Amino acid sequence: MTLPAEFVRQDGVVPGQLFEIERLDAGQYRIARKEPPADFDLVEWLLSCPVKDYFQSIPSESTDDL
């Protein structure tokens, strides 16, 4: 689906943004911007890592040992 450039500018739509579409009647639809999940920024940050395996697991003790 393509939104008119005027709507994109007015509403601050960015690439990859998600929307919900509700069918109201034949040929009539309602489109609404979906709120990103709470961890959206974290996921985006992790996906932007410079190389694969950039983050490594840190060995830690189990709380069962305490």
CORKAHU-V228932 format. One line per field, one symbol per residue. ss: DSSP state (H for helix, E for strand, - for the rest). phi: phi as a letter, one per 20 degrees, with the letter a starting at -180 (. if undefined). burial: # if it has 24 or more other ideal C-beta (glycine too) atoms within 12 Angstrom, else .. A space follows every 10 residues. Layout:
BEGIN
ss: ???
phi: ???
burial: ???
END
This chain:
BEGIN
ss: ----HHHHHH H-------EE EEEEE--EEE EEE------H HHHHHHH--- ---------- --HHH-
phi: .defgffgff dmfdgnfecd ddeeagmccd dcfefffgeg fffgfffegf bfmfedfdfb efffef
burial: .......... .......... .......... .......... .......... .......... ......
END
